[in-house]
Amino acid sequence: MATPDIIFYTAKVCPFAQRVELAFQEAGADIGRYQIDLQNKPEWYASRVNPASKVPAVVYGSPKADPEHPTPESAKIAESLVLLEFVADLYPQSGLLPADPVARARVRFFIDAVSSRLFPAFLALFIRGETSGADAFVAALADVQALLPETGFAAGPGFTIADAALVPFLARWELQLRNDVGKFAEGTGPRVYEEVFKSEKFARLQRYFADVTSRQSFKNSFDAEYLLNSAKARFSRNQ
């Protein structure tokens, strides 16, 4: 039985949307895509697709040739972590969620650690520029590194939605720290970058980062120059 048409509403700048893009690409899904300008969203988007007016979102079961007019009976689904599970369920052969219940639990546990441990530290350092933010962020990354198996990906030998949940953010953090872009004090970025992405303390995380960013799905969905310019505009210290 053929999978109903899927329309994926996304934005290149959005790490939450890249999570889902990675999952679709890893699954080899044939989908329609519609880029949403987050600074100038279409008037119809909230009423027809996502009342929260955010990306990512998916319309399931409406012709992908007409993304601006999804059918009323089609399913509208939003929120990146919900969509990661949805894609994994649609394409079970992809391995995005392992068949083994214990392995599936590891995937979900890793995602929970990203959400509950890493995200608060990320917000404190990059978004609010708190004085203690750097130390807390490094400590949170160390906690997540400790969850990584000795080899392979976040929850085992294969790429799963656990990797898709983390990598868009980890790549942006690497890019911004290396270029000293964020709400943190000037000079903080390179210092944290050296510790996290160069020191022996984070050797396992560095190998993991190299593995995930070498995948074609990541290369297809991460435009470093575009994202750096966007981050510089957002976090300019001259504002």
Accessible surface in RSA format (square Angstrom, percent):
REM  Atomic radii and reference values for relative SASA: ProtOr
REM  Chains: A
REM  Algorithm: Lee & Richards
REM  Probe-radius: 1.40
REM  Slices: 20
REM RES _ NUM      All-atoms   Total-Side   Main-Chain    Non-polar    All polar
REM                ABS   REL    ABS   REL    ABS   REL    ABS   REL    ABS   REL
RES MET A   1   236.26 122.4 146.75  97.1  89.51 213.1 123.82 105.3 112.44 149.0
RES ALA A   2    91.09  83.8  64.63  99.7  26.45  60.2  75.10 105.8  15.99  42.4
RES THR A   3    62.86  44.7  38.06  38.6  24.80  59.1  17.50  23.5  45.35  68.6
RES PRO A   4    53.09  38.7  39.48  36.0  13.60  49.5  50.87  42.0   2.21  13.7
RES ASP A   5    56.32  39.4  48.01  47.8   8.31  19.6   9.81  23.1  46.51  46.4
RES ILE A   6     1.78   1.0   1.42   1.1   0.36   0.9   1.42   1.0   0.36   1.0
RES ILE A   7     0.38   0.2   0.38   0.3   0.00   0.0   0.38   0.3   0.00   0.0
RES PHE A   8     0.00   0.0   0.00   0.0   0.00   0.0   0.00   0.0   0.00   0.0
RES TYR A   9     0.00   0.0   0.00   0.0   0.00   0.0   0.00   0.0   0.00   0.0
RES THR A  10     7.77   5.5   7.77   7.9   0.00   0.0   1.84   2.5   5.94   9.0
RES ALA A  11     5.38   4.9   3.17   4.9   2.21   5.0   3.55   5.0   1.83   4.8
RES LYS A  12    91.77  44.8  78.25  48.0  13.52  32.2  51.70  46.5  40.07  42.7
RES VAL A  13    51.31  33.8  46.24  41.9   5.07  12.2  46.24  40.2   5.07  13.8
RES CYS A  14    13.18  10.0  10.23  11.4   2.95   6.9   3.32   8.4   9.86  10.6
RES PRO A  15    25.12  18.3  25.12  22.9   0.00   0.0  25.12  20.7   0.00   0.0
RES PHE A  16    81.06  40.6  81.06  50.2   0.00   0.0  81.06  49.1   0.00   0.0
RES ALA A  17     0.26   0.2   0.26   0.4   0.00   0.0   0.26   0.4   0.00   0.0
RES GLN A  18     7.44   4.2   3.83   2.8   3.61   8.6   7.03  15.0   0.41   0.3
RES ARG A  19     5.66   2.4   5.66   2.9   0.00   0.0   0.00   0.0   5.66   3.4
RES VAL A  20     0.00   0.0   0.00   0.0   0.00   0.0   0.00   0.0   0.00   0.0
RES GLU A  21    17.30   9.9  17.30  13.1   0.00   0.0  11.98  23.2   5.32   4.3
RES LEU A  22     1.08   0.6   1.08   0.8   0.00   0.0   1.08   0.8   0.00   0.0
RES ALA A  23     0.00   0.0   0.00   0.0   0.00   0.0   0.00   0.0   0.00   0.0
RES PHE A  24     0.18   0.1   0.07   0.0   0.11   0.3   0.07   0.0   0.11   0.3
RES GLN A  25    51.55  28.8  28.89  21.1  22.66  54.0  18.37  39.1  33.18  25.2
RES GLU A  26    45.46  26.1  18.41  13.9  27.05  64.4   7.53  14.6  37.93  31.0
RES ALA A  27    14.33  13.2   0.00   0.0  14.33  32.6   1.44   2.0  12.89  34.1
RES GLY A  28    66.00  81.4   0.00   N/A  66.00  81.4  35.64  97.8  30.36  68.0
RES ALA A  29    16.81  15.5   0.00   0.0  16.81  38.2   1.17   1.7  15.64  41.4
RES ASP A  30   115.69  81.0  94.49  94.0  21.20  50.1  42.09  99.1  73.60  73.4
RES ILE A  31    15.26   8.7   0.00   0.0  15.26  36.8   0.00   0.0  15.26  41.4
RES GLY A  32    11.98  14.8   0.00   N/A  11.98  14.8  11.98  32.9   0.00   0.0
RES ARG A  33   109.50  46.0  76.00  38.7  33.50  79.8  38.26  52.3  71.24  43.2
RES TYR A  34    47.67  22.3  45.04  25.6   2.63   6.9  28.61  21.5  19.06  23.5
RES GLN A  35   110.17  61.6  91.72  67.0  18.45  43.9  57.71 122.8  52.46  39.8
RES ILE A  36     5.72   3.3   0.69   0.5   5.03  12.1   1.18   0.9   4.54  12.3
RES ASP A  37    80.87  56.6  68.62  68.3  12.25  29.0  35.67  83.9  45.21  45.1
RES LEU A  38    53.61  29.9  36.61  26.2  17.00  42.7  36.61  25.7  17.00  45.8
RES GLN A  39   169.51  94.8 134.98  98.6  34.53  82.2  59.00 125.6 110.51  83.8
RES ASN A  40   113.08  78.0 101.78  98.4  11.30  27.2  18.90  45.5  94.19  91.0
RES LYS A  41    77.42  37.8  57.30  35.2  20.12  47.9  23.62  21.3  53.79  57.3
RES PRO A  42    33.13  24.1  17.98  16.4  15.15  55.1  28.84  23.8   4.28  26.6
RES GLU A  43   174.62 100.3 143.68 108.7  30.94  73.7  65.62 126.9 109.00  89.0
RES TRP A  44    35.32  14.2  30.63  14.8   4.69  11.0  27.61  14.7   7.71  12.5
RES TYR A  45     0.27   0.1   0.27   0.2   0.00   0.0   0.27   0.2   0.00   0.0
RES ALA A  46    35.62  32.7  33.03  51.0   2.59   5.9  33.20  46.8   2.41   6.4
RES SER A  47    99.64  84.2  56.39  75.3  43.25  99.6  56.97 121.3  42.67  59.8
RES ARG A  48    94.11  39.5  84.33  43.0   9.78  23.3  28.01  38.3  66.10  40.1
RES VAL A  49     6.33   4.2   0.16   0.1   6.16  14.8   0.82   0.7   5.50  14.9
RES ASN A  50     9.82   6.8   9.06   8.8   0.76   1.8   1.05   2.5   8.77   8.5
RES PRO A  51   121.78  88.8  97.37  88.8  24.41  88.7  99.71  82.3  22.07 137.2
RES ALA A  52    59.63  54.8  31.10  48.0  28.53  64.9  43.13  60.7  16.50  43.7
RES SER A  53    27.02  22.8  26.73  35.7   0.30   0.7  18.14  38.6   8.89  12.4
RES LYS A  54   102.02  49.8 100.14  61.4   1.87   4.5  60.73  54.7  41.29  44.0
RES VAL A  55    13.63   9.0   1.42   1.3  12.20  29.4   1.74   1.5  11.89  32.2
RES PRO A  56     4.81   3.5   3.67   3.3   1.14   4.1   3.67   3.0   1.14   7.1
RES ALA A  57     0.94   0.9   0.94   1.5   0.00   0.0   0.94   1.3   0.00   0.0
RES VAL A  58     0.04   0.0   0.00   0.0   0.04   0.1   0.00   0.0   0.04   0.1
RES VAL A  59     0.00   0.0   0.00   0.0   0.00   0.0   0.00   0.0   0.00   0.0
RES TYR A  60    51.35  24.0  48.67  27.7   2.68   7.0  33.06  24.8  18.29  22.5
RES GLY A  61    35.97  44.4   0.00   N/A  35.97  44.4  15.67  43.0  20.31  45.5
RES SER A  62     1.07   0.9   0.46   0.6   0.61   1.4   0.61   1.3   0.46   0.6
RES PRO A  63    73.76  53.8  71.77  65.4   1.99   7.2  73.09  60.3   0.66   4.1
RES LYS A  64    65.36  31.9  55.17  33.9  10.18  24.2  44.85  40.4  20.50  21.8
RES ALA A  65    99.39  91.4  61.64  95.1  37.75  85.9  72.81 102.5  26.58  70.4
RES ASP A  66    62.59  43.8  61.50  61.2   1.09   2.6  22.87  53.8  39.72  39.6
RES PRO A  67    26.11  19.0  26.11  23.8   0.00   0.0  26.11  21.6   0.00   0.0
RES GLU A  68    64.51  37.0  64.51  48.8   0.00   0.0   7.53  14.6  56.99  46.5
RES HIS A  69   102.60  56.1  91.34  63.5  11.26  28.8  70.81  73.0  31.79  37.0
RES PRO A  70    14.96  10.9   0.30   0.3  14.66  53.3   0.30   0.2  14.66  91.1
RES THR A  71    36.00  25.6  34.13  34.6   1.87   4.5  35.79  48.1   0.20   0.3
RES PRO A  72   125.70  91.6  97.39  88.8  28.31 102.9 104.92  86.6  20.78 129.2
RES GLU A  73   142.34  81.7 105.67  79.9  36.67  87.3  69.50 134.4  72.84  59.5
RES SER A  74    10.27   8.7   0.00   0.0  10.27  23.7   3.29   7.0   6.97   9.8
RES ALA A  75    44.26  40.7  33.92  52.3  10.34  23.5  42.63  60.0   1.64   4.3
RES LYS A  76    74.08  36.1  40.95  25.1  33.13  78.9  34.89  31.4  39.20  41.8
RES ILE A  77    35.59  20.3  30.32  22.6   5.27  12.7  34.42  24.8   1.17   3.2
RES ALA A  78    27.02  24.8  17.38  26.8   9.65  21.9  17.38  24.5   9.65  25.6
RES GLU A  79    90.94  52.2  87.06  65.9   3.87   9.2  40.96  79.2  49.98  40.8
RES SER A  80     7.04   5.9   4.23   5.6   2.81   6.5   0.14   0.3   6.90   9.7
RES LEU A  81    60.76  33.8  56.71  40.6   4.06  10.2  57.22  40.2   3.54   9.5
RES VAL A  82    83.01  54.6  77.45  70.1   5.56  13.4  81.78  71.1   1.23   3.3
RES LEU A  83     0.00   0.0   0.00   0.0   0.00   0.0   0.00   0.0   0.00   0.0
RES LEU A  84     0.09   0.0   0.09   0.1   0.00   0.0   0.09   0.1   0.00   0.0
RES GLU A  85    49.58  28.5  49.58  37.5   0.00   0.0  28.09  54.3  21.49  17.5
RES PHE A  86    40.46  20.2  36.34  22.5   4.12  10.7  40.05  24.3   0.40   1.2
RES VAL A  87     0.00   0.0   0.00   0.0   0.00   0.0   0.00   0.0   0.00   0.0
RES ALA A  88     4.13   3.8   0.01   0.0   4.13   9.4   0.22   0.3   3.91  10.4
RES ASP A  89    92.02  64.5  70.43  70.1  21.59  51.1  28.56  67.2  63.46  63.3
RES LEU A  90    41.14  22.9  21.72  15.5  19.41  48.8  24.67  17.3  16.46  44.3
RES TYR A  91    24.58  11.5  24.43  13.9   0.14   0.4  20.70  15.6   3.87   4.8
RES PRO A  92    97.81  71.3  78.70  71.7  19.11  69.5  82.94  68.5  14.88  92.5
RES GLN A  93   136.57  76.4  96.97  70.9  39.61  94.3  76.61 163.1  59.97  45.5
RES SER A  94    33.00  27.9   0.15   0.2  32.84  75.7   8.54  18.2  24.46  34.3
RES GLY A  95    33.59  41.4   0.00   N/A  33.59  41.4  28.12  77.2   5.48  12.3
RES LEU A  96     1.48   0.8   0.85   0.6   0.63   1.6   0.85   0.6   0.63   1.7
RES LEU A  97    11.78   6.6   2.80   2.0   8.98  22.6   2.80   2.0   8.98  24.2
RES PRO A  98    31.30  22.8  23.97  21.8   7.33  26.6  31.30  25.8   0.00   0.0
RES ALA A  99    99.88  91.8  69.54 107.3  30.34  69.0  75.60 106.5  24.28  64.3
RES ASP A 100    74.46  52.2  67.16  66.8   7.30  17.3  33.89  79.8  40.57  40.5
RES PRO A 101   102.59  74.8  94.09  85.8   8.49  30.9  96.62  79.8   5.97  37.1
RES VAL A 102    88.72  58.4  85.71  77.6   3.01   7.3  88.45  76.9   0.27   0.7
RES ALA A 103    16.64  15.3  16.64  25.7   0.00   0.0  16.64  23.4   0.00   0.0
RES ARG A 104    62.45  26.2  62.45  31.8   0.00   0.0  11.20  15.3  51.24  31.1
RES ALA A 105    56.98  52.4  49.07  75.7   7.91  18.0  53.90  75.9   3.08   8.2
RES ARG A 106   137.29  57.6 130.85  66.7   6.44  15.3  45.75  62.5  91.53  55.5
RES VAL A 107     0.00   0.0   0.00   0.0   0.00   0.0   0.00   0.0   0.00   0.0
RES ARG A 108   100.99  42.4  95.21  48.5   5.78  13.8  47.51  64.9  53.49  32.4
RES PHE A 109   129.69  64.9 123.73  76.6   5.97  15.5 128.07  77.6   1.62   4.6
RES PHE A 110     4.42   2.2   4.10   2.5   0.32   0.8   4.29   2.6   0.13   0.4
RES ILE A 111    17.10   9.7  17.10  12.7   0.00   0.0  17.10  12.3   0.00   0.0
RES ASP A 112    83.88  58.8  79.48  79.1   4.40  10.4  21.03  49.5  62.85  62.7
RES ALA A 113    13.81  12.7  11.49  17.7   2.32   5.3  13.81  19.4   0.00   0.0
RES VAL A 114     0.13   0.1   0.13   0.1   0.00   0.0   0.13   0.1   0.00   0.0
RES SER A 115    44.59  37.7  33.44  44.6  11.15  25.7  30.51  65.0  14.07  19.7
RES SER A 116    71.60  60.5  46.59  62.2  25.01  57.6  43.96  93.6  27.64  38.7
RES ARG A 117    95.04  39.9  92.35  47.1   2.69   6.4  38.57  52.7  56.47  34.2
RES LEU A 118     0.02   0.0   0.02   0.0   0.00   0.0   0.02   0.0   0.00   0.0
RES PHE A 119    31.38  15.7  31.38  19.4   0.00   0.0  31.38  19.0   0.00   0.0
RES PRO A 120    68.41  49.9  62.54  57.0   5.87  21.3  66.82  55.2   1.59   9.9
RES ALA A 121     6.98   6.4   2.92   4.5   4.06   9.2   6.35   8.9   0.63   1.7
RES PHE A 122    31.10  15.6  31.10  19.3   0.00   0.0  31.10  18.9   0.00   0.0
RES LEU A 123    69.10  38.5  69.10  49.4   0.00   0.0  69.10  48.5   0.00   0.0
RES ALA A 124    10.03   9.2  10.03  15.5   0.00   0.0  10.03  14.1   0.00   0.0
RES LEU A 125     1.37   0.8   1.37   1.0   0.00   0.0   1.37   1.0   0.00   0.0
RES PHE A 126     1.58   0.8   1.58   1.0   0.00   0.0   1.58   1.0   0.00   0.0
RES ILE A 127    51.17  29.1  41.75  31.1   9.42  22.7  41.75  30.1   9.42  25.6
RES ARG A 128   136.98  57.5 106.22  54.1  30.77  73.3  60.69  82.9  76.30  46.2
RES GLY A 129    24.04  29.7   0.00   N/A  24.04  29.7   0.73   2.0  23.31  52.2
RES GLU A 130    73.37  42.1  62.06  47.0  11.30  26.9  30.94  59.8  42.43  34.6
RES THR A 131   147.04 104.6 113.39 115.0  33.65  80.2  85.23 114.5  61.80  93.4
RES SER A 132    76.09  64.3  69.57  92.8   6.52  15.0  48.15 102.5  27.94  39.1
RES GLY A 133     0.75   0.9   0.00   N/A   0.75   0.9   0.75   2.1   0.00   0.0
RES ALA A 134     7.07   6.5   6.59  10.2   0.47   1.1   6.74   9.5   0.33   0.9
RES ASP A 135   106.38  74.5  99.56  99.1   6.82  16.1  31.79  74.8  74.59  74.4
RES ALA A 136    44.00  40.5  35.85  55.3   8.15  18.5  43.63  61.4   0.37   1.0
RES PHE A 137     0.21   0.1   0.21   0.1   0.00   0.0   0.21   0.1   0.00   0.0
RES VAL A 138     9.92   6.5   9.92   9.0   0.00   0.0   9.92   8.6   0.00   0.0
RES ALA A 139    44.07  40.5  37.85  58.4   6.21  14.1  43.18  60.8   0.89   2.4
RES ALA A 140     0.00   0.0   0.00   0.0   0.00   0.0   0.00   0.0   0.00   0.0
RES LEU A 141     1.50   0.8   1.50   1.1   0.00   0.0   1.50   1.1   0.00   0.0
RES ALA A 142    30.19  27.8  25.01  38.6   5.19  11.8  25.19  35.5   5.00  13.3
RES ASP A 143    64.66  45.3  57.70  57.4   6.96  16.5  18.91  44.5  45.75  45.6
RES VAL A 144     0.60   0.4   0.60   0.5   0.00   0.0   0.60   0.5   0.00   0.0
RES GLN A 145    27.12  15.2  24.56  17.9   2.56   6.1   4.08   8.7  23.04  17.5
RES ALA A 146    84.65  77.8  46.27  71.4  38.39  87.3  58.23  82.0  26.42  70.0
RES LEU A 147    68.71  38.3  47.34  33.9  21.37  53.7  50.73  35.6  17.99  48.4
RES LEU A 148    14.91   8.3   0.18   0.1  14.72  37.0   0.18   0.1  14.72  39.6
RES PRO A 149    46.03  33.5  33.38  30.4  12.65  46.0  46.03  38.0   0.00   0.0
RES GLU A 150   152.07  87.3 141.88 107.3  10.19  24.3  59.22 114.5  92.86  75.8
RES THR A 151   109.61  78.0 101.66 103.1   7.95  18.9  71.63  96.2  37.98  57.4
RES GLY A 152    20.07  24.7   0.00   N/A  20.07  24.7  13.80  37.9   6.27  14.0
RES PHE A 153    25.73  12.9  25.73  15.9   0.00   0.0  25.73  15.6   0.00   0.0
RES ALA A 154     2.82   2.6   0.00   0.0   2.82   6.4   0.00   0.0   2.82   7.5
RES ALA A 155    13.64  12.5   0.46   0.7  13.18  30.0   5.00   7.0   8.64  22.9
RES GLY A 156    14.47  17.8   0.00   N/A  14.47  17.8  14.47  39.7   0.00   0.0
RES PRO A 157   130.00  94.7 110.34 100.6  19.66  71.5 114.11  94.2  15.89  98.7
RES GLY A 158    35.82  44.2   0.00   N/A  35.82  44.2  32.46  89.1   3.35   7.5
RES PHE A 159    16.49   8.3   5.20   3.2  11.29  29.4   5.20   3.2  11.29  32.3
RES THR A 160     6.41   4.6   6.41   6.5   0.00   0.0   6.41   8.6   0.00   0.0
RES ILE A 161     0.44   0.2   0.44   0.3   0.00   0.0   0.44   0.3   0.00   0.0
RES ALA A 162     0.00   0.0   0.00   0.0   0.00   0.0   0.00   0.0   0.00   0.0
RES ASP A 163     0.00   0.0   0.00   0.0   0.00   0.0   0.00   0.0   0.00   0.0
RES ALA A 164     0.00   0.0   0.00   0.0   0.00   0.0   0.00   0.0   0.00   0.0
RES ALA A 165     0.00   0.0   0.00   0.0   0.00   0.0   0.00   0.0   0.00   0.0
RES LEU A 166     0.90   0.5   0.90   0.6   0.00   0.0   0.90   0.6   0.00   0.0
RES VAL A 167     1.12   0.7   1.12   1.0   0.00   0.0   1.12   1.0   0.00   0.0
RES PRO A 168     0.00   0.0   0.00   0.0   0.00   0.0   0.00   0.0   0.00   0.0
RES PHE A 169     4.49   2.2   4.44   2.8   0.04   0.1   4.49   2.7   0.00   0.0
RES LEU A 170     0.23   0.1   0.23   0.2   0.00   0.0   0.23   0.2   0.00   0.0
RES ALA A 171     2.28   2.1   1.34   2.1   0.95   2.2   1.43   2.0   0.85   2.2
RES ARG A 172    19.21   8.1  19.21   9.8   0.00   0.0  17.88  24.4   1.34   0.8
RES TRP A 173     3.45   1.4   3.45   1.7   0.00   0.0   2.24   1.2   1.22   2.0
RES GLU A 174    21.94  12.6  21.94  16.6   0.00   0.0   1.58   3.1  20.36  16.6
RES LEU A 175     8.26   4.6   8.26   5.9   0.00   0.0   8.26   5.8   0.00   0.0
RES GLN A 176    20.32  11.4  20.32  14.8   0.00   0.0   1.13   2.4  19.18  14.5
RES LEU A 177     0.04   0.0   0.04   0.0   0.00   0.0   0.04   0.0   0.00   0.0
RES ARG A 178   110.34  46.3  91.81  46.8  18.54  44.1  34.57  47.2  75.77  45.9
RES ASN A 179    53.26  36.7  32.16  31.1  21.10  50.8   7.73  18.6  45.53  44.0
RES ASP A 180    23.95  16.8  21.21  21.1   2.74   6.5  13.07  30.8  10.88  10.9
RES VAL A 181    11.18   7.4   9.10   8.2   2.08   5.0  11.18   9.7   0.00   0.0
RES GLY A 182     0.72   0.9   0.00   N/A   0.72   0.9   0.00   0.0   0.72   1.6
RES LYS A 183   101.43  49.5  79.77  48.9  21.66  51.6  48.65  43.8  52.78  56.2
RES PHE A 184     3.97   2.0   1.91   1.2   2.06   5.4   2.00   1.2   1.97   5.6
RES ALA A 185    73.27  67.4  56.71  87.5  16.57  37.7  67.64  95.3   5.63  14.9
RES GLU A 186   141.89  81.5 114.49  86.6  27.40  65.2  32.20  62.3 109.69  89.6
RES GLY A 187    39.08  48.2   0.00   N/A  39.08  48.2  29.92  82.1   9.16  20.5
RES THR A 188    17.83  12.7  15.51  15.7   2.32   5.5   5.30   7.1  12.53  18.9
RES GLY A 189     0.00   0.0   0.00   N/A   0.00   0.0   0.00   0.0   0.00   0.0
RES PRO A 190    54.07  39.4  53.41  48.7   0.66   2.4  54.07  44.6   0.00   0.0
RES ARG A 191   133.67  56.1 122.73  62.6  10.94  26.1  73.16 100.0  60.51  36.7
RES VAL A 192     0.71   0.5   0.56   0.5   0.15   0.4   0.71   0.6   0.00   0.0
RES TYR A 193    24.80  11.6  24.80  14.1   0.00   0.0  11.27   8.5  13.53  16.7
RES GLU A 194    94.85  54.5  92.44  69.9   2.41   5.7  42.37  82.0  52.48  42.8
RES GLU A 195    58.14  33.4  53.83  40.7   4.31  10.3  22.47  43.5  35.67  29.1
RES VAL A 196     0.00   0.0   0.00   0.0   0.00   0.0   0.00   0.0   0.00   0.0
RES PHE A 197    17.59   8.8   7.06   4.4  10.53  27.4   7.06   4.3  10.53  30.1
RES LYS A 198   127.42  62.2  99.33  60.9  28.09  66.9  46.26  41.6  81.16  86.4
RES SER A 199    36.74  31.0  27.64  36.9   9.10  21.0  36.54  77.8   0.20   0.3
RES GLU A 200   146.72  84.2 131.64  99.6  15.08  35.9  67.95 131.4  78.77  64.3
RES LYS A 201   117.11  57.1  90.94  55.8  26.17  62.3  73.75  66.4  43.36  46.2
RES PHE A 202     0.00   0.0   0.00   0.0   0.00   0.0   0.00   0.0   0.00   0.0
RES ALA A 203    21.95  20.2  20.37  31.4   1.58   3.6  20.89  29.4   1.06   2.8
RES ARG A 204    28.66  12.0  26.33  13.4   2.33   5.5  24.26  33.2   4.40   2.7
RES LEU A 205     0.62   0.3   0.62   0.4   0.00   0.0   0.62   0.4   0.00   0.0
RES GLN A 206    42.56  23.8  36.27  26.5   6.29  15.0  18.35  39.1  24.21  18.4
RES ARG A 207   123.66  51.9 118.58  60.4   5.08  12.1  69.83  95.4  53.83  32.6
RES TYR A 208     0.00   0.0   0.00   0.0   0.00   0.0   0.00   0.0   0.00   0.0
RES PHE A 209    32.29  16.2  32.29  20.0   0.00   0.0  32.29  19.6   0.00   0.0
RES ALA A 210    57.79  53.1  48.78  75.3   9.01  20.5  54.07  76.1   3.73   9.9
RES ASP A 211    61.06  42.8  56.81  56.5   4.25  10.0   8.97  21.1  52.09  51.9
RES VAL A 212     1.01   0.7   0.11   0.1   0.90   2.2   0.11   0.1   0.90   2.4
RES THR A 213    27.71  19.7  20.99  21.3   6.73  16.0   9.54  12.8  18.17  27.5
RES SER A 214    67.13  56.7  50.91  67.9  16.22  37.4  36.90  78.6  30.23  42.3
RES ARG A 215    73.31  30.8  67.04  34.2   6.28  14.9  18.11  24.7  55.21  33.5
RES GLN A 216   113.67  63.6 106.12  77.6   7.55  18.0  54.33 115.6  59.34  45.0
RES SER A 217     8.56   7.2   4.29   5.7   4.27   9.8   5.01  10.7   3.55   5.0
RES PHE A 218    15.48   7.7  15.48   9.6   0.00   0.0  15.48   9.4   0.00   0.0
RES LYS A 219   121.63  59.3  97.89  60.1  23.74  56.5  55.30  49.8  66.33  70.7
RES ASN A 220    90.22  62.2  52.13  50.4  38.09  91.7  17.33  41.7  72.88  70.4
RES SER A 221    18.10  15.3   2.92   3.9  15.18  35.0  12.47  26.6   5.63   7.9
RES PHE A 222    33.88  17.0  16.31  10.1  17.57  45.7  17.21  10.4  16.68  47.7
RES ASP A 223    54.22  38.0  47.68  47.5   6.54  15.5  17.83  42.0  36.39  36.3
RES ALA A 224    43.77  40.2  39.29  60.6   4.48  10.2  39.51  55.6   4.26  11.3
RES GLU A 225   131.20  75.3 122.74  92.9   8.46  20.1  45.50  88.0  85.70  70.0
RES TYR A 226    90.59  42.3  85.58  48.7   5.01  13.0  55.20  41.5  35.39  43.6
RES LEU A 227     9.24   5.1   5.78   4.1   3.45   8.7   5.78   4.1   3.45   9.3
RES LEU A 228    25.94  14.4  25.94  18.6   0.00   0.0  25.94  18.2   0.00   0.0
RES ASN A 229    82.45  56.9  75.98  73.4   6.47  15.6  25.50  61.4  56.95  55.0
RES SER A 230    34.68  29.3  22.00  29.4  12.67  29.2  18.99  40.4  15.69  22.0
RES ALA A 231    10.70   9.8   6.16   9.5   4.53  10.3  10.27  14.5   0.43   1.1
RES LYS A 232   100.17  48.9  94.49  58.0   5.68  13.5  51.92  46.7  48.25  51.4
RES ALA A 233    68.82  63.3  51.27  79.1  17.55  39.9  62.17  87.6   6.65  17.6
RES ARG A 234   149.68  62.8 132.58  67.6  17.10  40.7  52.53  71.8  97.15  58.9
RES PHE A 235    13.50   6.8   8.03   5.0   5.46  14.2   8.22   5.0   5.28  15.1
RES SER A 236    34.63  29.3  23.14  30.9  11.49  26.5  20.26  43.1  14.37  20.1
RES ARG A 237   108.99  45.8  71.09  36.2  37.91  90.3  58.78  80.3  50.21  30.4
RES ASN A 238   149.40 103.0 113.02 109.2  36.38  87.6  32.50  78.2 116.90 113.0
RES GLN A 239   152.64  85.4  82.74  60.5  69.89 166.4  73.59 156.6  79.05  60.0
END  Absolute sums over single chains surface
CHAIN  1 A    11342.9       8973.7       2369.2       6409.7       4933.3
END  Absolute sums over all chains
TOTAL         11342.9       8973.7       2369.2       6409.7       4933.3
